[in-house]
Amino acid sequence: MKSLFASLMLLAAATLAGCAAGPTATKDDVAELSRALQSLDPEVDPDEARRAAEIAYSYSARLAEQYNVTTSPIIHNTLVNSGVKERGICVHYAEDMQARLNQENFQTLSMLRAIAEPRSDFRIDHSTAVIAAKGDGIYEGIVLDPWRYGGKLYWSETNEDPRYNWEPRLQVLRRKYERRMAKEAAEG
């Protein structure tokens, strides 16, 4: 009976959330991100920064719509991982955001990827896209995280994110591989 009640509550929440308006950004939101992108380096083209900011906000909302996000990100992850929904975990947002912004062929900005490993056993890895001035790394860039609030773009300087300790994606993947190999070798 409890599981039936829980299922009905989840269905009701999803239905009501589905009726809500999707995430929206104001002109001020876009302008603020554009200014932050321009401040990354004097060589960042203002038109590229504005275009990147516009796309980051509009594409975040579009991805949430495409992924049919109607619940919190954690519940949506559960739905994806259980096969109820196809896409919408953080790595999907990161891949898709990076691919979309790369389509612009920016000359003064580049797209990178970052991963934050969990700080406790109760959390999971989190992936995101990072935009930086051409030639810079993730630590000089800005995190573009549409997953965190279910399609409403969160952004901050990489080192200023209060929730995650970001590292370059390949560095984290290499470390995980080495740990897995060491564990397998120890097991015999």
Solvent accessible surface area in square Angstrom, and as a share of the most:
residue,aa,sasa,rsa
1,M,190,0.85
2,K,177,0.75
3,S,87,0.56
4,L,98,0.49
5,F,125,0.52
6,A,59,0.46
7,S,66,0.43
8,L,99,0.49
9,M,105,0.47
10,L,75,0.37
11,L,115,0.57
12,A,45,0.35
13,A,54,0.42
14,A,27,0.21
15,T,80,0.47
16,L,130,0.65
17,A,43,0.33
18,G,47,0.46
19,C,106,0.64
20,A,68,0.53
21,A,95,0.73
22,G,48,0.46
23,P,40,0.25
24,T,111,0.65
25,A,41,0.32
26,T,82,0.48
27,K,182,0.77
28,D,109,0.57
29,D,43,0.22
30,V,24,0.14
31,A,37,0.29
32,E,91,0.41
33,L,0,0.00
34,S,7,0.05
35,R,147,0.54
36,A,21,0.16
37,L,1,0.00
38,Q,64,0.29
39,S,91,0.59
40,L,37,0.18
41,D,42,0.22
42,P,135,0.85
43,E,134,0.60
44,V,8,0.04
45,D,53,0.27
46,P,79,0.49
47,D,84,0.44
48,E,17,0.08
49,A,0,0.00
50,R,104,0.38
51,R,78,0.28
52,A,1,0.01
53,A,0,0.00
54,E,71,0.32
55,I,17,0.09
56,A,1,0.01
57,Y,27,0.10
58,S,72,0.47
59,Y,30,0.11
60,S,0,0.00
61,A,28,0.21
62,R,132,0.48
63,L,1,0.00
64,A,6,0.05
65,E,143,0.64
66,Q,100,0.45
67,Y,15,0.06
68,N,87,0.45
69,V,31,0.18
70,T,28,0.16
71,T,24,0.14
72,S,54,0.35
73,P,23,0.14
74,I,105,0.53
75,I,67,0.34
76,H,1,0.00
77,N,9,0.05
78,T,80,0.47
79,L,31,0.15
80,V,18,0.11
81,N,112,0.58
82,S,78,0.50
83,G,63,0.60
84,V,104,0.60
85,K,34,0.14
86,E,161,0.72
87,R,86,0.31
88,G,1,0.01
89,I,35,0.18
90,C,12,0.07
91,V,45,0.26
92,H,26,0.12
93,Y,3,0.01
94,A,1,0.01
95,E,72,0.32
96,D,31,0.16
97,M,0,0.00
98,Q,38,0.17
99,A,56,0.43
100,R,55,0.20
101,L,0,0.00
102,N,76,0.39
103,Q,123,0.55
104,E,41,0.18
105,N,113,0.58
106,F,13,0.05
107,Q,131,0.58
108,T,29,0.17
109,L,2,0.01
110,S,23,0.15
111,M,15,0.07
112,L,47,0.23
113,R,27,0.10
114,A,0,0.00
115,I,10,0.05
116,A,1,0.01
117,E,41,0.18
118,P,57,0.36
119,R,133,0.49
120,S,50,0.32
121,D,144,0.75
122,F,195,0.81
123,R,92,0.34
124,I,108,0.55
125,D,43,0.22
126,H,5,0.02
127,S,11,0.07
128,T,2,0.01
129,A,0,0.00
130,V,0,0.00
131,I,0,0.00
132,A,0,0.00
133,A,3,0.03
134,K,115,0.49
135,G,78,0.75
136,D,48,0.25
137,G,32,0.31
138,I,9,0.04
139,Y,93,0.35
140,E,94,0.42
141,G,1,0.01
142,I,1,0.00
143,V,0,0.00
144,L,2,0.01
145,D,1,0.01
146,P,3,0.02
147,W,14,0.05
148,R,10,0.04
149,Y,119,0.45
150,G,14,0.13
151,G,1,0.01
152,K,102,0.43
153,L,11,0.05
154,Y,41,0.16
155,W,51,0.18
156,S,16,0.10
157,E,100,0.45
158,T,5,0.03
159,N,103,0.53
160,E,115,0.51
161,D,10,0.05
162,P,108,0.68
163,R,92,0.34
164,Y,21,0.08
165,N,96,0.49
166,W,9,0.03
167,E,37,0.17
168,P,41,0.26
169,R,81,0.30
170,L,113,0.56
171,Q,76,0.34
172,V,0,0.00
173,L,71,0.35
174,R,138,0.50
175,R,71,0.26
176,K,65,0.28
177,Y,110,0.42
178,E,99,0.44
179,R,122,0.44
180,R,128,0.47
181,M,70,0.31
182,A,63,0.49
183,K,129,0.55
184,E,90,0.40
185,A,79,0.61
186,A,90,0.70
187,E,124,0.56
188,G,100,0.96
